[in-house]
């Protein structure tokens, strides 16, 4: 990997981010970039910060692509919901209906009586 160079403004911005956050991930990510700029290897950075070398690579890549916003943690998208609008409506009605009315009004009432 080529040597990292940061301008004085970039260095100051990263320091401001690093010391202006309470998020440990943002602090770590900014520290990774600053340590990279002084010539530290990804392996020594990973060792000192307790993360993997792949994490250092990922943070460097995100910083190159997105700048300071690339230091923010990204939430994985997760699986999309399989609940249809009709199901959600039925669930909403079931939750808001008093249990006593379900015993007489539902199809299952014959087993509850």
PyMOL commands that set and color helices and strands:
alter all, ss='L'
color gray80, all
select helices_A, chain A and resi 8-19+24-37+42-49+53-71+85-96+99-105+109-112
alter helices_A, ss='H'
color red, helices_A
deselect
rebuild
show_as cartoon
